[in-house]
Amino acid sequence: MLKMDLEYDKEVLFVRLNGNFDKKGCSKINYYLIPILTKHKIKYLIYNLANLKSISELGVDAILNSKCIIKKNNGKIFLCQVPDAVLLKLKRLHIKMVASEKAALNMIEV
């Protein structure tokens, strides 16, 4: 089961994922997070994946959906603390991967 923690600070939305990102977790992204990104025109999104145990192809697609919304909002998206278990599946998304949330914040001019 996927747990999602959201924090908004200074134009940046932090999404911290914990658990297994499978079909059920996709609905949290697609039906909860994506409408937030669209409605509030969020430009900067940082996913913290430090506690993510696994990710399915549907989970990868859900992250790709959020990338599309951020790009539409002329923003930037980052993945930080990506575990080795999911690294290969996420590389094909061409999303900037950084070591920490602080490193991602340094790359955003807010």
Backbone as XML, in Angstrom:
<?xml version="1.0"?>
<chain id="A" units="angstrom">
  <residue number="1" name="MET">
    <atom name="N" x="0.839" y="-1.181" z="0.000"/>
    <atom name="CA" x="0.000" y="0.000" z="0.000"/>
    <atom name="C" x="0.884" y="1.245" z="0.000"/>
  </residue>
  <residue number="2" name="LEU">
    <atom name="N" x="0.508" y="2.214" z="-0.801"/>
    <atom name="CA" x="1.265" y="3.452" z="-0.936"/>
    <atom name="C" x="0.707" y="4.522" z="-0.009"/>
  </residue>
  <residue number="3" name="LYS">
    <atom name="N" x="1.612" y="5.179" z="0.700"/>
    <atom name="CA" x="1.244" y="6.340" z="1.502"/>
    <atom name="C" x="1.886" y="7.552" z="0.853"/>
  </residue>
  <residue number="4" name="MET">
    <atom name="N" x="1.118" y="8.637" z="0.802"/>
    <atom name="CA" x="1.590" y="9.844" z="0.145"/>
    <atom name="C" x="1.461" y="11.015" z="1.109"/>
  </residue>
  <residue number="5" name="ASP">
    <atom name="N" x="2.564" y="11.716" z="1.312"/>
    <atom name="CA" x="2.592" y="12.888" z="2.177"/>
    <atom name="C" x="2.876" y="14.101" z="1.303"/>
  </residue>
  <residue number="6" name="LEU">
    <atom name="N" x="1.999" y="15.108" z="1.361"/>
    <atom name="CA" x="2.168" y="16.316" z="0.572"/>
    <atom name="C" x="2.529" y="17.482" z="1.480"/>
  </residue>
  <residue number="7" name="GLU">
    <atom name="N" x="3.452" y="18.316" z="0.984"/>
    <atom name="CA" x="3.816" y="19.536" z="1.702"/>
    <atom name="C" x="4.067" y="20.623" z="0.667"/>
  </residue>
  <residue number="8" name="TYR">
    <atom name="N" x="3.429" y="21.765" z="0.850"/>
    <atom name="CA" x="3.603" y="22.886" z="-0.070"/>
    <atom name="C" x="4.331" y="23.998" z="0.659"/>
  </residue>
  <residue number="9" name="ASP">
    <atom name="N" x="5.433" y="24.466" z="0.061"/>
    <atom name="CA" x="6.225" y="25.516" z="0.690"/>
    <atom name="C" x="6.890" y="26.362" z="-0.388"/>
  </residue>
  <residue number="10" name="LYS">
    <atom name="N" x="6.612" y="27.633" z="-0.405"/>
    <atom name="CA" x="7.248" y="28.589" z="-1.315"/>
    <atom name="C" x="7.202" y="28.142" z="-2.773"/>
  </residue>
  <residue number="11" name="GLU">
    <atom name="N" x="6.025" y="27.900" z="-3.275"/>
    <atom name="CA" x="5.778" y="27.537" z="-4.674"/>
    <atom name="C" x="6.251" y="26.139" z="-5.055"/>
  </residue>
  <residue number="12" name="VAL">
    <atom name="N" x="6.676" y="25.340" z="-4.087"/>
    <atom name="CA" x="7.172" y="23.994" z="-4.357"/>
    <atom name="C" x="6.280" y="22.981" z="-3.638"/>
  </residue>
  <residue number="13" name="LEU">
    <atom name="N" x="5.821" y="21.966" z="-4.387"/>
    <atom name="CA" x="5.048" y="20.889" z="-3.777"/>
    <atom name="C" x="5.967" y="19.685" z="-3.597"/>
  </residue>
  <residue number="14" name="PHE">
    <atom name="N" x="6.094" y="19.252" z="-2.354"/>
    <atom name="CA" x="6.876" y="18.064" z="-2.030"/>
    <atom name="C" x="5.918" y="16.888" z="-1.914"/>
  </residue>
  <residue number="15" name="VAL">
    <atom name="N" x="6.222" y="15.803" z="-2.589"/>
    <atom name="CA" x="5.419" y="14.585" z="-2.520"/>
    <atom name="C" x="6.344" y="13.481" z="-2.038"/>
  </residue>
  <residue number="16" name="ARG">
    <atom name="N" x="6.078" y="12.995" z="-0.828"/>
    <atom name="CA" x="6.897" y="11.926" z="-0.252"/>
    <atom name="C" x="6.096" y="10.627" z="-0.312"/>
  </residue>
  <residue number="17" name="LEU">
    <atom name="N" x="6.663" y="9.646" z="-1.016"/>
    <atom name="CA" x="5.978" y="8.367" z="-1.211"/>
    <atom name="C" x="6.597" y="7.308" z="-0.327"/>
  </residue>
  <residue number="18" name="ASN">
    <atom name="N" x="5.733" y="6.476" z="0.261"/>
    <atom name="CA" x="6.176" y="5.441" z="1.182"/>
    <atom name="C" x="5.400" y="4.156" z="0.886"/>
  </residue>
  <residue number="19" name="GLY">
    <atom name="N" x="6.112" y="3.064" z="0.651"/>
    <atom name="CA" x="5.448" y="1.780" z="0.447"/>
    <atom name="C" x="5.629" y="1.239" z="-0.955"/>
  </residue>
  <residue number="20" name="ASN">
    <atom name="N" x="4.629" y="0.502" z="-1.422"/>
    <atom name="CA" x="4.649" y="-0.120" z="-2.741"/>
    <atom name="C" x="3.727" y="0.658" z="-3.675"/>
  </residue>
  <residue number="21" name="PHE">
    <atom name="N" x="4.283" y="1.140" z="-4.758"/>
    <atom name="CA" x="3.543" y="1.953" z="-5.727"/>
    <atom name="C" x="2.998" y="1.031" z="-6.808"/>
  </residue>
  <residue number="22" name="ASP">
    <atom name="N" x="1.746" y="0.607" z="-6.621"/>
    <atom name="CA" x="1.111" y="-0.315" z="-7.553"/>
    <atom name="C" x="-0.176" y="0.312" z="-8.087"/>
  </residue>
  <residue number="23" name="LYS">
    <atom name="N" x="-1.079" y="-0.503" z="-8.579"/>
    <atom name="CA" x="-2.315" y="-0.009" z="-9.186"/>
    <atom name="C" x="-3.127" y="0.873" z="-8.236"/>
  </residue>
  <residue number="24" name="LYS">
    <atom name="N" x="-3.233" y="0.478" z="-6.976"/>
    <atom name="CA" x="-3.986" y="1.284" z="-6.005"/>
    <atom name="C" x="-3.323" y="2.632" z="-5.765"/>
  </residue>
  <residue number="25" name="GLY">
    <atom name="N" x="-1.995" y="2.634" z="-5.742"/>
    <atom name="CA" x="-1.261" y="3.879" z="-5.541"/>
    <atom name="C" x="-1.428" y="4.842" z="-6.697"/>
  </residue>
  <residue number="26" name="CYS">
    <atom name="N" x="-1.615" y="4.297" z="-7.883"/>
    <atom name="CA" x="-1.802" y="5.140" z="-9.071"/>
    <atom name="C" x="-3.035" y="6.010" z="-8.940"/>
  </residue>
  <residue number="27" name="SER">
    <atom name="N" x="-4.071" y="5.475" z="-8.329"/>
    <atom name="CA" x="-5.290" y="6.272" z="-8.183"/>
    <atom name="C" x="-5.038" y="7.478" z="-7.274"/>
  </residue>
  <residue number="28" name="LYS">
    <atom name="N" x="-4.158" y="7.333" z="-6.293"/>
    <atom name="CA" x="-3.829" y="8.477" z="-5.432"/>
    <atom name="C" x="-3.158" y="9.577" z="-6.236"/>
  </residue>
  <residue number="29" name="ILE">
    <atom name="N" x="-2.303" y="9.200" z="-7.164"/>
    <atom name="CA" x="-1.630" y="10.194" z="-7.995"/>
    <atom name="C" x="-2.606" y="10.758" z="-9.028"/>
  </residue>
  <residue number="30" name="ASN">
    <atom name="N" x="-3.245" y="9.860" z="-9.779"/>
    <atom name="CA" x="-4.083" y="10.289" z="-10.906"/>
    <atom name="C" x="-5.357" y="11.015" z="-10.493"/>
  </residue>
  <residue number="31" name="TYR">
    <atom name="N" x="-5.957" y="10.639" z="-9.363"/>
    <atom name="CA" x="-7.238" y="11.232" z="-8.976"/>
    <atom name="C" x="-7.152" y="12.218" z="-7.816"/>
  </residue>
  <residue number="32" name="TYR">
    <atom name="N" x="-5.979" y="12.344" z="-7.214"/>
    <atom name="CA" x="-5.819" y="13.295" z="-6.125"/>
    <atom name="C" x="-4.733" y="14.331" z="-6.453"/>
  </residue>
  <residue number="33" name="LEU">
    <atom name="N" x="-3.528" y="13.848" z="-6.765"/>
    <atom name="CA" x="-2.410" y="14.764" z="-7.004"/>
    <atom name="C" x="-2.548" y="15.525" z="-8.325"/>
  </residue>
  <residue number="34" name="ILE">
    <atom name="N" x="-2.867" y="14.838" z="-9.406"/>
    <atom name="CA" x="-2.953" y="15.485" z="-10.722"/>
    <atom name="C" x="-3.970" y="16.637" z="-10.713"/>
  </residue>
  <residue number="35" name="PRO">
    <atom name="N" x="-5.178" y="16.451" z="-10.141"/>
    <atom name="CA" x="-6.109" y="17.601" z="-10.079"/>
    <atom name="C" x="-5.564" y="18.779" z="-9.265"/>
  </residue>
  <residue number="36" name="ILE">
    <atom name="N" x="-4.799" y="18.503" z="-8.221"/>
    <atom name="CA" x="-4.185" y="19.580" z="-7.427"/>
    <atom name="C" x="-3.187" y="20.353" z="-8.287"/>
  </residue>
  <residue number="37" name="LEU">
    <atom name="N" x="-2.341" y="19.614" z="-9.007"/>
    <atom name="CA" x="-1.345" y="20.252" z="-9.873"/>
    <atom name="C" x="-2.013" y="21.125" z="-10.929"/>
  </residue>
  <residue number="38" name="THR">
    <atom name="N" x="-3.096" y="20.618" z="-11.489"/>
    <atom name="CA" x="-3.804" y="21.327" z="-12.556"/>
    <atom name="C" x="-4.549" y="22.545" z="-12.014"/>
  </residue>
  <residue number="39" name="LYS">
    <atom name="N" x="-5.320" y="22.343" z="-10.963"/>
    <atom name="CA" x="-6.154" y="23.418" z="-10.416"/>
    <atom name="C" x="-5.317" y="24.601" z="-9.908"/>
  </residue>
  <residue number="40" name="HIS">
    <atom name="N" x="-4.234" y="24.291" z="-9.186"/>
    <atom name="CA" x="-3.430" y="25.337" z="-8.554"/>
    <atom name="C" x="-2.234" y="25.756" z="-9.408"/>
  </residue>
  <residue number="41" name="LYS">
    <atom name="N" x="-2.136" y="25.182" z="-10.606"/>
    <atom name="CA" x="-1.048" y="25.502" z="-11.529"/>
    <atom name="C" x="0.322" y="25.424" z="-10.855"/>
  </residue>
  <residue number="42" name="ILE">
    <atom name="N" x="0.558" y="24.308" z="-10.156"/>
    <atom name="CA" x="1.825" y="24.065" z="-9.469"/>
    <atom name="C" x="2.934" y="23.979" z="-10.506"/>
  </residue>
  <residue number="43" name="LYS">
    <atom name="N" x="4.022" y="24.721" z="-10.286"/>
    <atom name="CA" x="5.128" y="24.736" z="-11.238"/>
    <atom name="C" x="6.291" y="23.847" z="-10.809"/>
  </residue>
  <residue number="44" name="TYR">
    <atom name="N" x="6.472" y="23.666" z="-9.514"/>
    <atom name="CA" x="7.633" y="22.925" z="-9.033"/>
    <atom name="C" x="7.182" y="21.744" z="-8.184"/>
  </residue>
  <residue number="45" name="LEU">
    <atom name="N" x="7.641" y="20.560" z="-8.574"/>
    <atom name="CA" x="7.248" y="19.324" z="-7.899"/>
    <atom name="C" x="8.492" y="18.514" z="-7.588"/>
  </residue>
  <residue number="46" name="ILE">
    <atom name="N" x="8.626" y="18.118" z="-6.328"/>
    <atom name="CA" x="9.748" y="17.278" z="-5.905"/>
    <atom name="C" x="9.182" y="16.011" z="-5.293"/>
  </residue>
  <residue number="47" name="TYR">
    <atom name="N" x="9.480" y="14.884" z="-5.931"/>
    <atom name="CA" x="9.125" y="13.578" z="-5.383"/>
    <atom name="C" x="10.286" y="13.083" z="-4.533"/>
  </residue>
  <residue number="48" name="ASN">
    <atom name="N" x="10.006" y="12.732" z="-3.286"/>
    <atom name="CA" x="11.000" y="12.093" z="-2.432"/>
    <atom name="C" x="10.627" y="10.608" z="-2.365"/>
  </residue>
  <residue number="49" name="LEU">
    <atom name="N" x="11.503" y="9.767" z="-2.886"/>
    <atom name="CA" x="11.210" y="8.343" z="-2.994"/>
    <atom name="C" x="12.035" y="7.497" z="-2.026"/>
  </residue>
  <residue number="50" name="ALA">
    <atom name="N" x="12.592" y="8.106" z="-1.003"/>
    <atom name="CA" x="13.477" y="7.411" z="-0.069"/>
    <atom name="C" x="12.836" y="6.164" z="0.534"/>
  </residue>
  <residue number="51" name="ASN">
    <atom name="N" x="11.539" y="6.201" z="0.787"/>
    <atom name="CA" x="10.853" y="5.078" z="1.435"/>
    <atom name="C" x="10.002" y="4.252" z="0.475"/>
  </residue>
  <residue number="52" name="LEU">
    <atom name="N" x="10.251" y="4.409" z="-0.818"/>
    <atom name="CA" x="9.514" y="3.636" z="-1.824"/>
    <atom name="C" x="10.168" y="2.265" z="-1.973"/>
  </residue>
  <residue number="53" name="LYS">
    <atom name="N" x="9.374" y="1.216" z="-1.798"/>
    <atom name="CA" x="9.916" y="-0.148" z="-1.839"/>
    <atom name="C" x="9.894" y="-0.742" z="-3.238"/>
  </residue>
  <residue number="54" name="SER">
    <atom name="N" x="8.831" y="-0.469" z="-3.999"/>
    <atom name="CA" x="8.713" y="-0.989" z="-5.358"/>
    <atom name="C" x="7.773" y="-0.095" z="-6.150"/>
  </residue>
  <residue number="55" name="ILE">
    <atom name="N" x="7.841" y="-0.236" z="-7.484"/>
    <atom name="CA" x="6.962" y="0.538" z="-8.349"/>
    <atom name="C" x="6.589" y="-0.324" z="-9.551"/>
  </residue>
  <residue number="56" name="SER">
    <atom name="N" x="5.311" y="-0.291" z="-9.912"/>
    <atom name="CA" x="4.834" y="-1.036" z="-11.081"/>
    <atom name="C" x="4.892" y="-0.113" z="-12.301"/>
  </residue>
  <residue number="57" name="GLU">
    <atom name="N" x="4.638" y="-0.683" z="-13.463"/>
    <atom name="CA" x="4.601" y="0.131" z="-14.681"/>
    <atom name="C" x="3.493" y="1.174" z="-14.614"/>
  </residue>
  <residue number="58" name="LEU">
    <atom name="N" x="2.393" y="0.839" z="-13.956"/>
    <atom name="CA" x="1.319" y="1.820" z="-13.767"/>
    <atom name="C" x="1.778" y="2.974" z="-12.893"/>
  </residue>
  <residue number="59" name="GLY">
    <atom name="N" x="2.617" y="2.681" z="-11.913"/>
    <atom name="CA" x="3.185" y="3.726" z="-11.066"/>
    <atom name="C" x="4.100" y="4.647" z="-11.852"/>
  </residue>
  <residue number="60" name="VAL">
    <atom name="N" x="4.899" y="4.063" z="-12.727"/>
    <atom name="CA" x="5.775" y="4.859" z="-13.595"/>
    <atom name="C" x="4.927" y="5.779" z="-14.475"/>
  </residue>
  <residue number="61" name="ASP">
    <atom name="N" x="3.839" y="5.239" z="-15.022"/>
    <atom name="CA" x="2.942" y="6.045" z="-15.857"/>
    <atom name="C" x="2.308" y="7.189" z="-15.070"/>
  </residue>
  <residue number="62" name="ALA">
    <atom name="N" x="1.973" y="6.951" z="-13.802"/>
    <atom name="CA" x="1.375" y="8.002" z="-12.972"/>
    <atom name="C" x="2.371" y="9.141" z="-12.747"/>
  </residue>
  <residue number="63" name="ILE">
    <atom name="N" x="3.638" y="8.804" z="-12.527"/>
    <atom name="CA" x="4.660" y="9.838" z="-12.371"/>
    <atom name="C" x="4.838" y="10.586" z="-13.684"/>
  </residue>
  <residue number="64" name="LEU">
    <atom name="N" x="4.777" y="9.863" z="-14.800"/>
    <atom name="CA" x="4.862" y="10.494" z="-16.115"/>
    <atom name="C" x="3.707" y="11.475" z="-16.329"/>
  </residue>
  <residue number="65" name="ASN">
    <atom name="N" x="2.509" y="11.114" z="-15.878"/>
    <atom name="CA" x="1.353" y="12.024" z="-15.975"/>
    <atom name="C" x="1.610" y="13.325" z="-15.216"/>
  </residue>
  <residue number="66" name="SER">
    <atom name="N" x="2.186" y="13.203" z="-14.022"/>
    <atom name="CA" x="2.469" y="14.419" z="-13.245"/>
    <atom name="C" x="3.552" y="15.248" z="-13.927"/>
  </residue>
  <residue number="67" name="LYS">
    <atom name="N" x="4.522" y="14.583" z="-14.568"/>
    <atom name="CA" x="5.554" y="15.312" z="-15.312"/>
    <atom name="C" x="4.923" y="16.136" z="-16.432"/>
  </residue>
  <residue number="68" name="CYS">
    <atom name="N" x="3.962" y="15.559" z="-17.134"/>
    <atom name="CA" x="3.289" y="16.258" z="-18.234"/>
    <atom name="C" x="2.561" y="17.508" z="-17.742"/>
  </residue>
  <residue number="69" name="ILE">
    <atom name="N" x="1.911" y="17.414" z="-16.591"/>
    <atom name="CA" x="1.190" y="18.560" z="-16.024"/>
    <atom name="C" x="2.184" y="19.658" z="-15.631"/>
  </residue>
  <residue number="70" name="ILE">
    <atom name="N" x="3.278" y="19.283" z="-14.984"/>
    <atom name="CA" x="4.287" y="20.262" z="-14.568"/>
    <atom name="C" x="4.883" y="20.956" z="-15.789"/>
  </residue>
  <residue number="71" name="LYS">
    <atom name="N" x="5.168" y="20.196" z="-16.832"/>
    <atom name="CA" x="5.708" y="20.792" z="-18.068"/>
    <atom name="C" x="4.695" y="21.751" z="-18.690"/>
  </residue>
  <residue number="72" name="LYS">
    <atom name="N" x="3.420" y="21.392" z="-18.631"/>
    <atom name="CA" x="2.357" y="22.254" z="-19.154"/>
    <atom name="C" x="2.285" y="23.561" z="-18.361"/>
  </residue>
  <residue number="73" name="ASN">
    <atom name="N" x="2.621" y="23.485" z="-17.065"/>
    <atom name="CA" x="2.627" y="24.667" z="-16.199"/>
    <atom name="C" x="3.957" y="25.424" z="-16.269"/>
  </residue>
  <residue number="74" name="ASN">
    <atom name="N" x="4.826" y="25.035" z="-17.228"/>
    <atom name="CA" x="6.147" y="25.651" z="-17.403"/>
    <atom name="C" x="7.002" y="25.554" z="-16.146"/>
  </residue>
  <residue number="75" name="GLY">
    <atom name="N" x="6.974" y="24.386" z="-15.521"/>
    <atom name="CA" x="7.712" y="24.196" z="-14.282"/>
    <atom name="C" x="8.802" y="23.155" z="-14.392"/>
  </residue>
  <residue number="76" name="LYS">
    <atom name="N" x="9.247" y="22.698" z="-13.223"/>
    <atom name="CA" x="10.313" y="21.700" z="-13.132"/>
    <atom name="C" x="9.886" y="20.612" z="-12.162"/>
  </residue>
  <residue number="77" name="ILE">
    <atom name="N" x="10.331" y="19.384" z="-12.464"/>
    <atom name="CA" x="10.033" y="18.234" z="-11.614"/>
    <atom name="C" x="11.339" y="17.515" z="-11.294"/>
  </residue>
  <residue number="78" name="PHE">
    <atom name="N" x="11.447" y="17.040" z="-10.062"/>
    <atom name="CA" x="12.648" y="16.336" z="-9.616"/>
    <atom name="C" x="12.267" y="15.066" z="-8.864"/>
  </residue>
  <residue number="79" name="LEU">
    <atom name="N" x="13.133" y="14.080" z="-8.941"/>
    <atom name="CA" x="13.045" y="12.870" z="-8.126"/>
    <atom name="C" x="14.255" y="12.885" z="-7.206"/>
  </residue>
  <residue number="80" name="CYS">
    <atom name="N" x="14.042" y="12.689" z="-5.915"/>
    <atom name="CA" x="15.199" y="12.648" z="-5.020"/>
    <atom name="C" x="15.177" y="11.383" z="-4.180"/>
  </residue>
  <residue number="81" name="GLN">
    <atom name="N" x="16.367" y="11.005" z="-3.758"/>
    <atom name="CA" x="16.591" y="9.825" z="-2.932"/>
    <atom name="C" x="15.944" y="8.582" z="-3.549"/>
  </residue>
  <residue number="82" name="VAL">
    <atom name="N" x="16.224" y="8.358" z="-4.830"/>
    <atom name="CA" x="15.634" y="7.241" z="-5.557"/>
    <atom name="C" x="16.333" y="5.940" z="-5.150"/>
  </residue>
  <residue number="83" name="PRO">
    <atom name="N" x="15.581" y="4.962" z="-4.601"/>
    <atom name="CA" x="16.180" y="3.683" z="-4.207"/>
    <atom name="C" x="16.616" y="2.873" z="-5.434"/>
  </residue>
  <residue number="84" name="ASP">
    <atom name="N" x="17.642" y="2.064" z="-5.241"/>
    <atom name="CA" x="18.145" y="1.219" z="-6.330"/>
    <atom name="C" x="17.062" y="0.308" z="-6.894"/>
  </residue>
  <residue number="85" name="ALA">
    <atom name="N" x="16.126" y="-0.111" z="-6.038"/>
    <atom name="CA" x="15.077" y="-1.050" z="-6.459"/>
    <atom name="C" x="14.172" y="-0.474" z="-7.546"/>
  </residue>
  <residue number="86" name="VAL">
    <atom name="N" x="14.065" y="0.836" z="-7.627"/>
    <atom name="CA" x="13.170" y="1.448" z="-8.617"/>
    <atom name="C" x="13.913" y="2.314" z="-9.635"/>
  </residue>
  <residue number="87" name="LEU">
    <atom name="N" x="15.201" y="2.458" z="-9.468"/>
    <atom name="CA" x="15.989" y="3.356" z="-10.311"/>
    <atom name="C" x="15.874" y="3.030" z="-11.796"/>
  </residue>
  <residue number="88" name="LEU">
    <atom name="N" x="16.025" y="1.776" z="-12.167"/>
    <atom name="CA" x="15.991" y="1.403" z="-13.581"/>
    <atom name="C" x="14.649" y="1.710" z="-14.233"/>
  </residue>
  <residue number="89" name="LYS">
    <atom name="N" x="13.569" y="1.497" z="-13.505"/>
    <atom name="CA" x="12.239" y="1.755" z="-14.070"/>
    <atom name="C" x="11.986" y="3.243" z="-14.285"/>
  </residue>
  <residue number="90" name="LEU">
    <atom name="N" x="12.621" y="4.092" z="-13.479"/>
    <atom name="CA" x="12.356" y="5.526" z="-13.556"/>
    <atom name="C" x="13.306" y="6.279" z="-14.470"/>
  </residue>
  <residue number="91" name="LYS">
    <atom name="N" x="14.423" y="5.667" z="-14.832"/>
    <atom name="CA" x="15.395" y="6.355" z="-15.697"/>
    <atom name="C" x="14.803" y="6.755" z="-17.038"/>
  </residue>
  <residue number="92" name="ARG">
    <atom name="N" x="13.912" y="5.955" z="-17.577"/>
    <atom name="CA" x="13.360" y="6.225" z="-18.906"/>
    <atom name="C" x="12.430" y="7.438" z="-18.929"/>
  </residue>
  <residue number="93" name="LEU">
    <atom name="N" x="12.062" y="7.960" z="-17.770"/>
    <atom name="CA" x="11.181" y="9.126" z="-17.705"/>
    <atom name="C" x="11.920" y="10.432" z="-17.995"/>
  </residue>
  <residue number="94" name="HIS">
    <atom name="N" x="13.246" y="10.392" z="-17.926"/>
    <atom name="CA" x="14.070" y="11.580" z="-18.168"/>
    <atom name="C" x="13.680" y="12.725" z="-17.242"/>
  </residue>
  <residue number="95" name="ILE">
    <atom name="N" x="13.542" y="12.388" z="-15.963"/>
    <atom name="CA" x="13.293" y="13.379" z="-14.922"/>
    <atom name="C" x="14.589" y="13.521" z="-14.140"/>
  </residue>
  <residue number="96" name="LYS">
    <atom name="N" x="14.959" y="14.754" z="-13.851"/>
    <atom name="CA" x="16.198" y="15.029" z="-13.123"/>
    <atom name="C" x="16.157" y="14.344" z="-11.761"/>
  </residue>
  <residue number="97" name="MET">
    <atom name="N" x="17.204" y="13.527" z="-11.486"/>
    <atom name="CA" x="17.327" y="12.836" z="-10.202"/>
    <atom name="C" x="18.428" y="13.507" z="-9.395"/>
  </residue>
  <residue number="98" name="VAL">
    <atom name="N" x="18.099" y="13.830" z="-8.154"/>
    <atom name="CA" x="19.047" y="14.517" z="-7.279"/>
    <atom name="C" x="19.149" y="13.757" z="-5.955"/>
  </residue>
  <residue number="99" name="ALA">
    <atom name="N" x="20.171" y="14.107" z="-5.195"/>
    <atom name="CA" x="20.452" y="13.384" z="-3.953"/>
    <atom name="C" x="19.457" y="13.689" z="-2.833"/>
  </residue>
  <residue number="100" name="SER">
    <atom name="N" x="18.967" y="14.933" z="-2.782"/>
    <atom name="CA" x="18.107" y="15.307" z="-1.659"/>
    <atom name="C" x="17.117" y="16.399" z="-2.064"/>
  </residue>
  <residue number="101" name="GLU">
    <atom name="N" x="16.155" y="16.645" z="-1.196"/>
    <atom name="CA" x="15.189" y="17.720" z="-1.429"/>
    <atom name="C" x="15.904" y="19.068" z="-1.460"/>
  </residue>
  <residue number="102" name="LYS">
    <atom name="N" x="16.898" y="19.220" z="-0.611"/>
    <atom name="CA" x="17.658" y="20.474" z="-0.559"/>
    <atom name="C" x="18.382" y="20.720" z="-1.880"/>
  </residue>
  <residue number="103" name="ALA">
    <atom name="N" x="18.955" y="19.674" z="-2.459"/>
    <atom name="CA" x="19.636" y="19.809" z="-3.749"/>
    <atom name="C" x="18.645" y="20.219" z="-4.836"/>
  </residue>
  <residue number="104" name="ALA">
    <atom name="N" x="17.433" y="19.658" z="-4.801"/>
    <atom name="CA" x="16.408" y="20.028" z="-5.781"/>
    <atom name="C" x="15.998" y="21.491" z="-5.596"/>
  </residue>
  <residue number="105" name="LEU">
    <atom name="N" x="15.841" y="21.917" z="-4.356"/>
    <atom name="CA" x="15.468" y="23.313" z="-4.083"/>
    <atom name="C" x="16.526" y="24.284" z="-4.615"/>
  </residue>
  <residue number="106" name="ASN">
    <atom name="N" x="17.798" y="23.875" z="-4.507"/>
    <atom name="CA" x="18.873" y="24.733" z="-5.002"/>
    <atom name="C" x="18.819" y="24.895" z="-6.520"/>
  </residue>
  <residue number="107" name="MET">
    <atom name="N" x="18.192" y="23.946" z="-7.214"/>
    <atom name="CA" x="18.102" y="24.005" z="-8.674"/>
    <atom name="C" x="16.867" y="24.785" z="-9.137"/>
  </residue>
  <residue number="108" name="ILE">
    <atom name="N" x="16.009" y="25.141" z="-8.193"/>
    <atom name="CA" x="14.792" y="25.898" z="-8.499"/>
    <atom name="C" x="15.024" y="27.343" z="-8.098"/>
  </residue>
  <residue number="109" name="GLU">
    <atom name="N" x="14.715" y="28.246" z="-9.005"/>
    <atom name="CA" x="14.869" y="29.666" z="-8.703"/>
    <atom name="C" x="13.554" y="30.234" z="-8.215"/>
  </residue>
  <residue number="110" name="VAL">
    <atom name="N" x="13.272" y="30.055" z="-6.931"/>
    <atom name="CA" x="12.015" y="30.547" z="-6.359"/>
    <atom name="C" x="12.290" y="31.753" z="-5.501"/>
  </residue>
</chain>
